[in-house]
Structures are given as C-alpha cells and as structure tokens.
Amino acid sequence: MNHNLSVIRPSRPYMTAARYHFPAVKRWLPLRQAAFRSIGILVFFLALVGGSVPTFAAAIRAGFNATTISTFGNDGDQTTTGEDGSIPNVPLGFSARFCNPNDPAFTQVNVNINGNVTLNAPFHTFTPEQTLLDTQQRIIAPFWADVDPRPAASGKVKYGPGSVNGRTAFGVTWINIGYFTWGAAGGTDKLNSFQVILINRSDTGPGNFDIEFNYDKVQWEAGEASDGDLGLGGHAAHRGGGRGGARRFPEASVRSHR
C-alpha cells in the first residue's frame, strides 16, 4: 500500500522523523503509526509492532559526516564523483539482515547521490517513476529524487559512522542539497536537508536494526529531468524502502509545501 505524505515547513522550527525497526523474522509485521505536535515541532513516528519508538531532539543528527563525496562532472555521470554517482561497498560497522532470516547478512552499503542507500548494487536512477519495490533493489530511501550537489551554493552528501543511544550506527546526510536543472547554475533556489541512519539493534536479536529518516526542510521535490518546474511538480521524490521486489515498508511521495 502506498501512503501519501505532505511535508510542510512552517516558519517556526520543524522536523519530521520516521523510525522503522527490523527484526529478522520470516513474516512482514503490520505497522502502527502515531503522530503528535509539540512546541511547533511535528514528528511522525512509524514502527513495526514490537519495536521501540524513540524521541528526537533535533531534525538532523549531528555527526555521520566523516566522508564528504566530491561531486562534479557532466550531467548523468554515474561514476563515484558523478552527479548520479554512487560510492560502493561502504562499511556499515555491524552486520544486519533486511527483514528475513534467509536474507544474506549485509555489512556494507552503497551510498547513492540521489537520496538513497542500496544493499545489493549501486543505484543511479534519478526519477522515481516506479515504486521502490519495483526497482528490484534492496533499497532504503529517505528522499529518492534527482539530487545535484555540484553547484557551489549546494551542500554535499556526507556519510560515516556514529552512535545513537550508545548503539553503533551508520548515517548518510544531505544538508542544503539542490536539485538537477539543465542550466549550469543548478537548482539552488530551494534546498533540502534530510538524513538516513541505520542503527545496530543486535541487542534485540541477531541481525536486527533500526532505520531512521530525519528531515529538517523539504523545499523542492523533483529535478527538471523528472519534469519538475523550479523544483516543484513532476515525479515527486519517494521515501521508504524495498526488499528486492519481494517486500517493502511504507512508501510515500514527498512533496514540498506550496
């Protein structure tokens, strides 16, 4: 089932967050959802039944930025420094299984410029014309869209190890990131800040881990090659995940406030 999600950034402090807990079990567990508003901060928590739901003190967790991806080159470049590039086989720092004890354990991820990480292979597709399930990727995507960090006015993609509540974690952070345009200047009139954190939860069972999506601001939703106009409309970004065509956790279109 797809869930539509509107992400709105008012003038006062704002955050959205989603936490998914993945026990290595044979069946996909139903979701429970809760939402609350406090002191101008809107937080969405989603967790699998049996998972713990944490609190968040800031929109984007500090750290998880030991390595900066230097991005340059031509449009559509899929090399490690390309605009649609990927850094393959980045060590996770722990072992995890994606929802099923029969899945191979993974200890590395591919960090993809276009707002996602994958477990089986680098992923260069920039327009979310299909569901995450249909990509046939083992994919975890806080904001799958046509990211372009090349312009000087755009932030860069950063990743690295860290910890959450004393647990080993790995994160990728996109801070003040622009969108793709056909012009040399790039789309920096609107900027997004978001993050994905993978958290070791072997304390609850072998291979268990949490996925955390954090958003500080979402001002654009699609690049020009995805039919966006000044970052809006077109094929809007997708958030969620898919397990290689077999299963997925809640997927949503992420649209900026108009």
C-alpha positions in Angstrom: 0.0 0.0 0.0 1.2 3.5 -0.8 0.8 6.3 1.7 0.8 9.9 0.5 2.7 12.3 2.8 2.9 16.1 2.6 5.9 17.6 4.2 5.4 21.2 5.3 8.0 23.6 6.6 6.4 26.4 8.6 8.3 29.5 9.7 9.0 28.1 13.2 11.2 25.0 13.9 10.1 21.9 12.1 11.1 18.3 11.9 9.7 15.1 10.6 11.2 11.7 11.5 10.4 8.1 10.9 11.8 5.1 12.7 11.4 1.5 11.4 12.6 -1.5 13.5 13.6 -4.6 11.5 13.6 -7.8 13.4 14.9 -10.7 11.3 11.7 -12.6 11.2 10.0 -14.6 8.4 6.8 -12.6 8.2 6.2 -8.9 7.5 4.6 -7.4 10.6 1.8 -4.8 10.3 2.7 -1.2 11.1 1.4 1.1 13.8 1.6 4.8 13.4 1.4 7.7 15.7 1.8 11.5 15.4 2.0 14.4 17.7 2.7 18.1 17.8 4.8 19.8 20.5 6.2 23.4 20.6 5.9 23.8 16.9 7.7 20.6 16.1 5.8 17.9 14.2 7.1 14.4 14.5 5.9 11.3 12.7 6.9 8.0 14.3 6.4 4.8 12.5 7.5 1.5 14.0 6.9 -2.2 13.4 4.9 -3.9 16.1 7.3 -4.9 18.8 9.7 -2.1 18.0 10.6 0.7 20.4 9.7 4.3 19.4 12.3 6.8 20.4 12.2 10.6 20.8 14.2 13.0 18.7 16.0 16.1 20.0 16.9 17.6 16.6 15.9 17.3 13.0 19.2 16.1 11.7 21.5 14.1 14.0 25.0 15.5 14.5 27.9 13.6 13.1 27.7 10.9 10.4 29.8 13.1 8.2 33.3 11.7 8.3 33.5 11.5 4.5 32.3 14.1 2.0 31.5 13.0 -1.5 33.1 15.4 -4.0 30.6 15.6 -6.8 31.4 17.2 -10.2 31.3 16.2 -13.9 28.7 16.1 -16.6 25.0 15.6 -16.3 24.1 11.9 -15.8 27.7 10.9 -14.7 27.4 7.7 -12.8 31.0 7.4 -11.5 31.8 7.8 -7.8 32.1 11.6 -8.3 29.3 11.9 -10.8 26.0 13.8 -10.5 24.1 10.5 -10.5 27.0 8.6 -8.8 27.4 6.1 -6.1 30.1 5.1 -3.5 30.0 1.3 -3.4 30.8 -1.1 -0.6 31.0 1.4 2.3 31.5 -0.4 5.6 28.4 -0.4 7.8 30.2 -1.2 11.1 27.9 -4.0 12.0 26.0 -6.9 10.5 22.3 -6.7 9.7 19.6 -8.6 7.8 16.9 -6.9 5.8 13.6 -8.3 7.3 14.2 -12.0 6.7 16.5 -14.5 8.4 17.0 -16.2 5.0 18.4 -12.9 3.5 22.2 -12.6 3.3 23.6 -10.5 6.1 25.0 -7.2 4.9 27.9 -5.4 6.4 28.3 -2.8 3.6 26.0 -0.3 1.8 26.2 1.6 -1.5 25.8 5.3 -0.8 23.9 6.8 -3.8 23.8 10.5 -4.5 20.1 10.5 -5.4 18.8 10.2 -1.9 19.1 6.5 -1.0 21.4 3.6 0.0 21.2 0.2 -1.5 22.5 -3.2 -0.3 22.9 -5.2 -3.4 24.3 -2.8 -6.1 24.8 0.9 -6.8 21.6 2.6 -7.9 21.8 5.5 -10.4 18.2 6.1 -11.3 17.2 9.7 -10.6 13.5 9.8 -11.4 11.1 7.8 -9.2 8.8 6.7 -12.0 8.3 3.3 -10.3 7.8 2.2 -6.8 10.8 1.3 -4.6 9.6 -2.3 -4.7 9.7 -2.3 -8.5 13.3 -1.2 -8.6 14.3 -4.7 -7.7 16.8 -3.1 -5.3 17.3 -3.7 -1.7 16.9 0.0 -1.1 16.4 2.4 1.8 15.5 5.8 0.6 14.8 8.9 2.7 14.4 11.0 -0.4 14.8 9.3 -3.8 15.0 12.2 -6.3 17.4 13.9 -8.7 19.8 15.4 -6.2 22.5 17.7 -7.6 25.3 18.6 -5.2 27.6 20.1 -7.8 26.8 23.8 -7.6 28.8 25.8 -5.1 25.6 27.0 -3.4 24.5 23.4 -2.7 25.6 21.3 0.2 27.4 18.0 -0.3 26.5 14.4 0.5 28.3 13.2 3.6 28.4 9.8 5.4 30.1 8.0 8.2 29.8 6.0 11.4 28.4 7.2 14.7 26.2 6.1 17.6 22.6 6.5 18.7 21.8 6.0 22.4 25.1 4.1 22.7 24.4 1.8 19.8 26.7 1.5 16.7 25.2 3.4 13.8 25.9 4.5 10.2 24.4 7.5 8.5 24.2 9.5 5.3 23.4 13.2 5.5 22.2 15.5 2.7 22.4 19.1 4.1 21.2 22.1 2.0 21.1 20.0 -1.2 20.0 21.4 -4.5 18.1 19.7 -7.4 19.1 19.0 -11.0 18.4 21.6 -13.7 19.6 21.8 -17.3 21.3 25.1 -16.6 24.9 25.2 -15.4 24.0 27.0 -12.2 21.9 24.1 -10.9 18.8 24.3 -8.7 19.8 26.1 -5.6 16.9 28.5 -5.1 15.3 25.7 -3.0 17.4 23.4 -0.8 16.6 20.2 1.2 18.1 18.7 4.3 17.5 15.1 5.2 19.3 12.1 6.6 19.1 8.3 6.9 20.5 6.5 10.0 21.0 2.7 10.3 21.2 1.6 13.9 22.5 -1.7 15.2 19.8 -3.4 17.3 21.5 -6.8 17.8 20.6 -6.3 21.5 17.0 -7.3 20.4 18.2 -10.2 18.2 20.8 -11.2 15.6 20.7 -9.1 12.5 18.1 -6.6 13.9 18.5 -2.9 13.1 16.6 0.3 13.1 16.2 2.7 10.1 15.7 6.4 10.9 14.7 9.1 8.4 15.2 12.7 9.6 14.1 15.8 7.7 14.9 19.4 8.6 13.5 21.0 5.5 12.0 20.0 2.2 11.7 22.9 -0.3 12.0 21.0 -3.6 10.5 17.7 -4.8 11.7 17.0 -8.3 14.5 18.0 -10.7 13.9 19.3 -14.2 14.8 15.9 -15.8 12.0 14.5 -13.7 9.5 17.0 -15.1 9.9 19.4 -12.2 9.5 23.1 -12.7 11.7 25.1 -10.3 11.9 22.1 -8.1 8.2 21.5 -7.9 5.7 19.2 -9.6 6.8 16.4 -11.8 7.7 13.0 -10.4 8.0 13.8 -6.8 10.6 12.2 -4.5 9.8 8.8 -2.9 10.6 7.8 0.7 10.6 4.3 2.0 12.2 1.0 1.1 12.0 -2.2 -0.9 13.5 -5.6 -0.5 14.5 -6.6 -4.0 10.9 -6.9 -5.4 9.7 -9.1 -2.5 8.5 -6.7 0.2 8.6 -3.1 1.2 7.9 -0.9 4.1 5.6 2.1 3.8 6.4 4.2 0.7 5.3 7.8 0.3 5.6 10.6 -2.2 7.3 13.6 -0.5 6.1 17.0 -1.7 7.2 20.4 -0.5 4.8 23.0 0.8 3.3 25.2 -1.9 
